[in-house]
Amino acid sequence: MATYNKFNQFVLDLTNKVHNLGSDSLFVMLTNTAPVATNTVYSNLVDLSTANGYTAGGAVATLTSNTQSSGLEKLILQNVVWTATGAIGPFRYAALYNNTAAGKNLIGWWDYGSAVTLASGDTFTVAFDATNGVIQLQ
């Protein structure tokens, strides 16, 4: 299972109203260069090139729900899936960012532990927790 890591800037961006998690367009992109917590915007990362079923910039992470109960907010997104029509990769990391924000501000990333390369016909899924959400804020 991939490990979620938060970009430090995300917390400040929330207080500065950079993100509207209920309506902004969130994307997931793939990279083989390790993100670091101090990265702030999409251009700080090295995206894969458009090829074989992957489009540079990644894919939309569609909002399922953004609700709060008793002061606990949960952002729940639909899984993002790529199907290779040729080789995709290698990549080790998937990063979530806000495509609506002017700087395409970063939110968090997942480390899959080792490089992944997809062969034609293979699929890769960034699976989000449908119960606890991608992010919980209290």
C-alpha atoms as one frame of an Amber mdcrd trajectory, in Angstrom:
protein
   0.000   0.000   0.000   1.280   3.445  -0.912   2.177   5.907   1.801   0.454
   9.334   1.792   2.596  12.411   2.466   1.366  15.995   2.808   3.110  18.939
   1.172   3.808  21.498   3.928   2.511  24.419   1.844  -0.943  22.799   1.666
  -1.737  23.881   5.245  -0.875  27.529   4.560  -2.696  27.395   1.223  -5.880
  26.326   3.037  -5.741  29.310   5.384  -5.023  31.624   2.426  -8.063  30.312
   0.513  -6.008  28.858  -2.337  -8.059  25.639  -2.257 -11.803  25.119  -2.409
 -11.768  21.352  -2.009 -15.485  21.128  -2.679 -15.336  22.674  -6.143 -11.761
  23.041  -7.459 -10.463  20.650 -10.105  -8.030  18.231  -8.443  -5.602  16.172
 -10.531  -3.209  13.280  -9.912   0.065  13.176 -11.821   2.796  10.520 -11.947
   6.521  11.094 -11.440   9.676   9.086 -10.893  11.432  11.965  -9.126  10.910
  11.976  -5.369   8.710  14.839  -4.171   9.738  16.548  -0.938   7.507  18.125
   1.694   8.775  21.607   0.808   7.565  21.438  -2.827   4.746  23.948  -3.337
   3.433  23.844  -6.919   3.084  21.402  -9.823   6.106  22.853 -11.674   8.359
  21.774  -8.748   7.773  18.149  -9.821   8.908  16.229 -12.907   5.804  14.877
 -14.652   5.824  11.966 -17.087   5.511  12.905 -20.753   2.324  12.371 -22.716
   2.497   8.865 -24.188   0.708   5.532 -24.357  -2.383   6.373 -22.314  -0.823
   8.936 -19.963  -1.303  12.663 -20.522   1.198  15.092 -19.001  -0.524  16.803
 -16.095  -2.173  13.571 -15.064  -5.868  12.865 -14.685  -8.830  14.380 -12.872
  -9.517  13.071  -9.365 -13.297  13.398  -9.337 -14.919  14.519  -6.099 -17.225
  11.949  -4.504 -17.975  13.971  -1.386 -16.578  16.695   0.822 -18.535  16.512
   4.039 -18.101  17.192   7.718 -19.616  15.540  10.726 -19.010  16.701  14.313
 -16.206  18.961  13.078 -14.359  16.277  11.082 -14.159  17.010   7.356 -13.443
  14.180   4.894 -12.465  14.722   1.270 -13.434  11.609  -0.688 -12.283  11.240
  -4.298 -12.919   8.601  -6.930  -9.977   6.368  -7.812  -7.825   7.486 -10.739
  -7.008   4.760 -13.272  -4.638   4.699 -16.244  -4.629   1.965 -18.880  -1.419
   1.713 -20.891  -1.582   1.520 -24.688   2.202   1.063 -24.703   4.848   1.434
 -21.992   4.164   4.060 -19.306   6.864   4.888 -16.801   8.842   4.277 -14.869
   7.232   6.181 -11.998   7.198   5.676  -8.247   5.091   8.571  -6.996   1.607
   9.966  -7.576   0.956  13.586  -6.578  -2.371  15.306  -5.938  -2.587  18.963
  -6.917  -5.156  21.706  -7.459  -5.413  22.379 -11.184  -7.774  25.327 -10.573
  -5.262  27.290  -8.477  -3.112  29.672 -10.542   0.109  27.947  -9.438  -1.377
  24.442  -9.543  -0.649  24.162  -5.845   0.312  20.778  -4.428  -1.674  18.892
  -1.798   0.004  15.537  -1.159   1.759  12.546  -2.686   1.939   8.760  -2.447
   5.120   6.694  -2.522   4.650   3.239  -4.067   7.990   1.991  -2.685   9.645
   1.140  -6.007   9.496   2.187  -9.632   6.492   0.999 -11.658   6.462   0.519
 -15.431   3.239  -0.400 -17.200   3.232  -2.579 -20.301   0.567  -2.212 -22.971
  -2.780  -3.315 -21.539  -1.699  -2.901 -17.904  -3.702  -0.639 -15.607  -2.541
   1.423 -12.655  -4.938   2.707 -10.015  -4.384   5.436  -7.464  -6.876   4.079
  -4.935  -8.339   6.573  -2.501  -9.917   5.586   0.815 -13.673   5.789   0.188
 -14.488   5.639   3.917 -11.898   7.854   5.614 -11.145  10.060   2.647  -7.967
  11.318   1.082  -7.732  14.102   3.643  -9.317  14.591   7.040  -9.413  18.012
   8.649 -10.443  18.723  12.200
